Amino acid sequence: HASPLQATIFIGSTYGRHRAVVLCETTAQTLRNQLRKNEGGKVTCGVSVKTVHRDVDRHHTDDEAFGYDLKRIEEKEKRRRDRANEKW
């Protein structure tokens, strides 16, 4: 009886909060789907696919890491739309 197969895949991007997280979760979901299909009974033991996001909870000081820059832009656009609607 053999030891369980383990594979570790590292995916990184600047700040590890956007692209790397999306790519990691998409890859994990694809692997889960393929392993669950188990066509022809090729997988004979239980399989688990786990994701860990090292930097998601780190305290970043820049606005982009938290999406604050996008929130500011959206709030500014909303205020502009509200002002335009008040004129009518």
N, C-alpha and C positions, 0 to 999 in steps of 0.2 A: 504494500500500500504506500503510494508515493506522497511526498509532502505537497501541500497545496501550492499551486502556481501563484506567484505574486509578480505584479508589474507596477512600476512607479513611473509616472509621466509628469514631467515638470513643464509648465507653460508659464511664460512671463511676459509682462509688458510694463511700461512706465507706470509706477504707482500700484500696479496689480489690482486695479479696481474696476476696470471697464472691459477692455478687449480680452485680457487673460481670463477673467471670470466668465465671460460669455463663451469664449472658446472652450474653456474647461468644462463648463456645464453642458454645452452642446455635444462635446466629445463623449462625456460620461453617459449622456442620454442615448447617444448612438450605440455605444458599447452595450449598455443595458438592453436595448431593443434587440440587438443582434444576438446577444447571449440568451435572451428569453425565447427567441425563435427556436433555437436549438434544433435546427433542421437535421434530420437523420440521427438524432440522439448522440451527437458528437461530444457534447458536454455531459460528463457523467457524475459531476459533483456540484454542490451548491456554489453559486457565484455571487459575489458582492462587488459593486463598483462604488467607491467612496470618493468624495471630493473634499479638499481642504483648501481654503483660501487664506494664505498666510497674512496678506497685507490688508484685507478688507476692514479689520477692526483696529488697525494701527491709527495712531493720532497724527494725521497729516495737517500741516499748517497752511497748505495752499487751497484756494477756493475750488480749483478744478477737480481735485481729488474727491471732494464731497458734492460736486455738482452745483455749488453755490453760484458760480458764474452763470450757469444756465438758468437758475432760478431768478437771479437778478434781471437777466434779459427778458424772461417771461413776465415778470412783475412790471417791468418798464413798458413792455408791449401792451399788457392788460390796462395799465393806467392810460396809455395813449388811446386805446380803443374806447375806454370808458369816457374819456374827455370828448372824443369824437361823437359818441352816442348822445352825450348831454346836449350838444349843440342842436340836435334835431328835436 
